[in-house]
Amino acid sequence: MRPGRRPPARGPLDLVVLGLSLSSSWGNGHATTYRALLKAFAARGHRVTFLERDVPWYAGANRDLADPDWCELLFYDGLAALEAHRRTIEGADAAIVGSYVPDGVAVGERVQDWATGVTAFYDIDTPVTLGKLERGEHDYLSPELIPSYDLYLSFTGGPTLDLIERRYGAPAARALYCSVDPAAYPPLPRAKRWDLSYLGTYSPDRQPVLERLLLEPARRAPELRFVVAGPQYPAEISWPANVERFEHVGPADHPEFYAASRFTLNVTRADMVRAGWSPSVRLFEAAACAVPILSDRWEGLGSLFAPDREIGLIDGPDDVLAFLQDATPGTARAMGRAGRARIMAEHTAAHRAAELERDLREAGAARSAPTPRLAEAIAAN
């Protein structure tokens, strides 16, 4: 056991999370991921404090959860201001630093220096993070920090977990996929306004896929209706006349958005397609709403949803149009219901909160176990 460190308490845990944002879902999927996970973690009887850097783009009208009743949300202005929360971090049973936290390397160094409980890094962007590390970009994580975290919680599962342990020296890398709060994402009986919807922030590497799987089908089938919702799309994009645009749809309105869609589209970033086993939070949220999903293909998707029964896999515009033009209402409803059933069985926030608790306790137990040399000395006596 490291000097000054202690294993998590047997009873309720005090957890501190330093993440990108809990208060604002504007332009990021981290907020809804943290909200679902930490609300469910608190429901298990644990205490949660979330420390968020106060930045202008997540403030004001973009702050759609300013005062959650299931955790203490605190803001700090910068690294120097983090000192005011030192005792909170020192007293926690576990402290988690998330990906894309501003000055994340310096924040991680402070947390590792101050914490007396388990320390963990929660990577909601694992393939992007590993790509940055390979290029020598240490925006929020450095190779030197990884071995000093007791636990590396990864948005990506599969072979990537072994790579994180083998190449970067993480003591324990564990998958902690995104999830959904089914109470916040229920199926709603609504008239269908669109044949195919897409909800996501603009990303340069996703845009060619969106072009192929939504904009091209829209051009070929002007009688069908499409919608793209999300911020930061360049003004020069030429949207077909039958594609409606929304700059932002807040989490509270996601179920209504999905309910108005015959099908919804899942598009995965290139780094995550290459890594596989990288389901986005939107995938789980849409499925919870029982809307049938059409998704690009990547390794590991079949371990999360059964292709053709719980999700439709597509490679190009012909596949998209085959679903939109040939699927009966009954077929679409059956796929949506099957996808929701899989969510309720395996991918709710309650499932993830139980996994998080298990991983934190196991990391604490592993850290407090005697080293092989000490174990031999104990056995000899």
C-alpha positions in Angstrom: 0.0 0.0 0.0 1.3 3.4 -0.9 2.3 5.6 2.0 -0.5 7.7 3.3 -3.1 5.8 1.2 -6.0 3.8 2.6 -8.5 1.4 1.1 -12.2 2.5 0.6 -14.5 2.2 3.5 -16.6 -0.9 3.8 -19.8 1.1 4.0 -20.9 4.2 2.0 -18.1 5.9 0.0 -17.2 9.5 -0.3 -16.4 10.0 -4.0 -14.9 13.2 -5.5 -15.1 13.6 -9.3 -13.2 16.3 -11.2 -14.8 16.2 -14.6 -15.2 18.3 -17.8 -18.8 19.3 -16.9 -21.7 18.2 -14.9 -23.6 21.4 -15.1 -23.8 21.9 -18.9 -24.6 19.5 -21.7 -23.8 22.1 -24.4 -21.5 20.6 -27.0 -20.4 17.6 -25.0 -21.6 14.1 -24.0 -19.7 14.1 -20.7 -22.5 15.8 -18.8 -25.2 13.3 -19.5 -22.8 10.4 -18.8 -21.8 11.8 -15.4 -25.3 12.7 -14.5 -26.7 9.2 -15.1 -23.7 7.5 -13.5 -23.3 9.6 -10.4 -27.0 9.9 -9.7 -27.2 6.1 -9.7 -24.0 5.9 -7.6 -25.6 8.2 -5.0 -28.8 6.1 -5.0 -26.6 3.2 -3.8 -26.0 5.2 -0.6 -22.7 6.9 -1.5 -21.8 10.6 -1.2 -20.7 12.4 -4.3 -18.9 15.8 -4.8 -18.3 17.0 -8.4 -15.6 19.7 -9.0 -16.0 21.6 -12.3 -13.8 24.3 -13.8 -16.0 27.4 -14.2 -15.7 28.3 -17.9 -17.8 30.8 -19.8 -19.0 28.4 -22.5 -20.7 26.2 -20.0 -22.2 29.1 -18.0 -25.3 31.2 -18.3 -28.0 29.8 -20.6 -25.8 26.8 -21.4 -25.9 25.6 -17.8 -28.8 23.2 -17.7 -28.1 21.6 -14.3 -26.9 24.1 -11.8 -27.9 22.4 -8.6 -28.4 18.6 -8.6 -30.0 17.2 -5.5 -28.1 14.0 -5.6 -24.5 15.4 -5.3 -22.7 18.5 -4.3 -21.6 20.5 -7.4 -18.8 23.0 -6.8 -17.0 25.3 -9.2 -13.4 26.4 -9.2 -11.8 29.1 -11.4 -8.4 27.6 -12.0 -5.5 25.5 -10.6 -4.9 27.9 -7.8 -8.5 27.9 -6.8 -8.4 24.1 -6.6 -6.4 24.4 -3.4 -9.7 25.5 -1.6 -10.9 21.9 -2.2 -7.8 20.1 -1.1 -9.4 18.8 2.2 -12.3 17.4 0.3 -10.0 15.5 -2.0 -7.8 14.4 0.9 -10.8 13.1 2.8 -12.5 11.2 0.0 -12.5 7.4 -0.2 -12.0 7.8 -4.0 -11.1 10.6 -6.3 -11.7 10.4 -10.0 -10.2 12.8 -12.7 -12.0 12.8 -16.0 -10.7 13.2 -19.6 -10.7 16.6 -21.2 -10.5 18.4 -17.8 -8.7 21.8 -18.4 -5.1 21.5 -17.2 -5.9 17.9 -16.6 -2.2 16.9 -16.1 -1.7 19.4 -13.4 -5.1 18.6 -11.8 -4.1 14.9 -11.9 -0.8 15.6 -10.2 -2.5 17.5 -7.4 -5.1 14.8 -6.9 -2.4 12.1 -6.8 -0.4 14.2 -4.3 -3.4 15.1 -2.0 -5.6 12.0 -2.1 -5.5 9.4 0.7 -8.0 7.1 -1.0 -8.2 5.4 -4.3 -7.3 7.5 -7.4 -8.8 6.8 -10.8 -8.8 8.3 -14.3 -12.1 8.1 -16.1 -11.5 8.3 -19.9 -14.7 9.0 -21.7 -12.6 9.6 -24.9 -10.2 6.6 -24.7 -9.2 6.2 -28.4 -8.8 10.0 -28.8 -6.7 10.1 -25.6 -4.4 7.3 -26.7 -4.0 8.9 -30.1 -2.9 12.1 -28.4 -0.4 10.3 -26.2 1.1 8.6 -29.3 1.5 12.1 -30.8 3.1 13.5 -27.7 0.0 15.6 -26.9 -0.6 15.7 -23.2 -3.6 18.1 -23.0 -5.2 16.3 -20.0 -3.2 13.2 -19.4 0.5 12.3 -19.6 2.1 8.8 -19.8 3.9 9.5 -16.5 0.5 10.0 -14.6 -1.1 6.7 -15.7 0.9 4.2 -13.5 0.2 6.4 -10.5 -3.6 6.2 -10.9 -4.8 3.1 -9.0 -7.5 2.5 -11.7 -8.0 3.5 -15.3 -11.7 3.5 -16.1 -12.2 3.4 -19.9 -15.1 4.3 -22.2 -13.5 1.7 -24.5 -13.4 -2.0 -23.7 -11.9 -4.9 -25.6 -8.1 -5.2 -26.5 -7.6 -1.5 -25.6 -7.7 -2.3 -21.9 -4.7 -4.7 -22.2 -2.8 -2.0 -24.2 -3.4 0.6 -21.4 -1.9 -1.8 -18.8 0.9 -3.2 -21.0 2.1 -0.1 -22.8 1.3 2.6 -20.2 1.6 0.7 -17.0 -1.8 1.2 -15.5 -2.2 -1.1 -12.5 -5.8 -1.9 -13.5 -7.7 -0.9 -16.7 -11.4 -1.6 -16.6 -14.2 -0.8 -19.0 -16.8 1.6 -17.7 -19.1 2.1 -20.7 -21.5 5.0 -20.8 -25.1 4.3 -19.7 -28.5 5.8 -19.4 -31.0 6.8 -16.7 -34.1 5.0 -18.1 -36.3 7.3 -16.0 -34.9 10.3 -17.9 -35.1 8.5 -21.3 -38.5 6.8 -21.5 -40.3 5.7 -24.6 -43.0 8.3 -25.6 -46.0 7.7 -27.9 -45.6 10.5 -30.4 -46.4 11.1 -34.1 -43.4 10.6 -36.3 -42.1 13.9 -37.6 -38.9 12.5 -39.2 -37.9 9.3 -41.0 -34.3 9.5 -39.7 -32.7 11.7 -37.0 -29.2 12.4 -35.9 -28.2 14.0 -32.6 -24.5 14.9 -32.1 -22.0 17.8 -32.0 -20.1 18.5 -35.2 -16.9 16.5 -35.6 -14.7 16.7 -38.7 -14.0 13.0 -38.8 -17.7 12.1 -38.3 -18.9 14.5 -41.0 -18.0 12.4 -44.0 -20.0 9.5 -42.4 -22.9 11.7 -41.7 -22.7 12.9 -45.3 -22.8 9.3 -46.6 -25.4 7.9 -44.2 -27.9 10.8 -43.9 -27.3 13.7 -46.3 -26.9 11.5 -49.4 -30.0 9.4 -48.6 -31.9 12.7 -48.1 -30.8 13.9 -51.5 -31.9 10.6 -53.1 -35.3 10.5 -51.4 -36.7 14.0 -51.2 -40.0 12.6 -50.1 -38.5 11.5 -46.8 -37.8 13.8 -43.8 -34.5 14.0 -41.9 -33.1 16.1 -39.0 -29.7 16.9 -37.6 -29.4 18.4 -34.1 -26.2 19.6 -32.5 -23.9 22.6 -32.3 -20.8 23.8 -34.1 -21.6 22.7 -37.7 -19.9 25.0 -40.2 -22.0 27.5 -42.0 -20.8 26.3 -45.4 -22.4 22.9 -45.1 -25.1 22.5 -47.8 -28.2 20.9 -46.1 -30.7 19.3 -48.4 -34.2 20.9 -48.2 -35.7 17.9 -46.5 -33.1 18.0 -43.6 -34.2 20.1 -40.7 -31.6 21.6 -38.4 -31.5 22.3 -34.7 -28.5 24.0 -33.0 -29.1 22.3 -29.7 -31.5 19.9 -28.1 -31.1 19.8 -24.3 -31.2 16.4 -22.4 -34.7 17.1 -21.1 -35.9 17.2 -24.7 -34.0 14.1 -26.0 -36.9 11.7 -25.4 -39.3 13.9 -27.4 -36.7 14.2 -30.2 -36.3 10.5 -30.4 -40.0 9.7 -30.1 -40.6 11.9 -33.2 -38.2 9.7 -35.2 -39.0 6.5 -37.1 -35.3 5.7 -36.9 -32.2 7.4 -35.5 -28.7 7.3 -36.7 -25.5 6.5 -34.7 -22.2 7.7 -36.2 -19.0 6.9 -34.5 -15.7 8.9 -34.5 -12.9 7.4 -36.6 -10.6 6.8 -33.6 -13.4 4.9 -31.9 -14.2 2.8 -35.0 -10.5 1.8 -35.2 -10.4 0.8 -31.5 -13.9 -0.8 -31.4 -15.8 -1.5 -28.2 -16.6 2.2 -27.9 -20.4 2.8 -27.6 -21.4 6.4 -27.3 -23.9 7.6 -24.7 -26.3 8.6 -27.5 -26.5 4.9 -28.5 -27.8 3.9 -25.0 -30.1 6.9 -24.7 -31.7 6.4 -28.1 -32.2 2.7 -27.4 -33.7 3.4 -24.0 -36.3 5.5 -25.8 -37.2 2.4 -27.9 -36.4 4.2 -31.1 -34.8 1.8 -33.7 -31.1 2.6 -34.3 -29.2 2.5 -37.6 -25.5 2.4 -36.9 -22.1 2.3 -38.7 -20.2 -0.9 -38.0 -17.3 -1.4 -35.6 -15.8 -4.3 -33.7 -17.5 -5.1 -30.4 -20.9 -3.6 -31.3 -22.4 -7.0 -31.7 -21.5 -7.8 -28.0 -23.7 -4.9 -26.9 -26.7 -5.2 -29.3 -27.8 -8.1 -31.4 -27.5 -7.0 -35.1 -30.7 -7.0 -37.2 -32.8 -7.7 -34.1 -31.8 -4.9 -31.6 -30.0 -2.6 -34.0 -29.6 -2.1 -37.8 -26.1 -2.0 -39.2 -25.5 0.1 -42.3 -22.5 0.7 -44.7 -23.9 3.2 -47.2 -26.9 5.2 -48.4 -28.4 2.1 -50.1 -28.6 0.3 -46.7 -30.2 3.4 -45.1 -32.8 3.8 -47.7 -33.6 0.0 -47.6 -34.5 0.4 -43.9 -36.4 3.7 -44.3 -38.4 2.6 -47.4 -38.9 -1.1 -46.7 -39.4 -1.4 -42.9 -43.0 -1.7 -41.8 -44.1 0.2 -38.6 -44.3 -3.2 -36.9 -40.7 -4.1 -37.8 -39.4 -0.8 -36.6 -41.3 -1.0 -33.3 -40.0 -4.5 -32.7 -36.4 -3.4 -33.2 -36.9 -0.4 -30.9 -38.4 -2.6 -28.2 -35.7 -5.2 -28.5 -33.0 -2.5 -28.1 -34.7 -1.1 -25.1 -34.9 -4.5 -23.5 -31.2 -4.9 -23.9 -30.6 -1.5 -22.2 -32.8 -2.4 -19.3 -31.0 -5.8 -18.9 -27.4 -4.6 -19.1 -26.8 -0.9 -19.8 -28.7 1.3 -17.3 -26.9 3.8 -15.0 -27.7 1.4 -12.1 -25.6 -1.3 -13.8 -22.7 1.1 -14.3 -22.9 2.5 -10.7 -22.6 -1.1 -9.4 -19.6 -1.7 -11.7 -18.0 1.5 -10.5 -18.4 0.6 -6.9 -16.9 -2.8 -7.5 -13.9 -1.4 -9.4 -13.1 1.2 -6.8 -13.3 -1.4 -4.0 -11.2 -3.9 -5.9 -8.6 -1.2 -6.7 -8.4 -0.3 -3.0 -8.0 -3.9 -2.0 -5.3 -4.5 -4.6 -3.4 -1.4 -3.4 -3.6 -2.4 0.2 -2.5 -6.0 -0.4 1.1 -6.8 0.7 3.8 -6.9 -1.9 5.2 -10.3 -2.8 8.3 -9.8 -0.6 6.2 -8.6 2.3 3.8 -11.6 1.8 6.7 -14.0 2.0 8.0 -12.4 5.2 4.5 -12.6 6.7 4.2 -16.3 5.7 7.7 -17.0 7.1 6.6 -15.7 10.5 
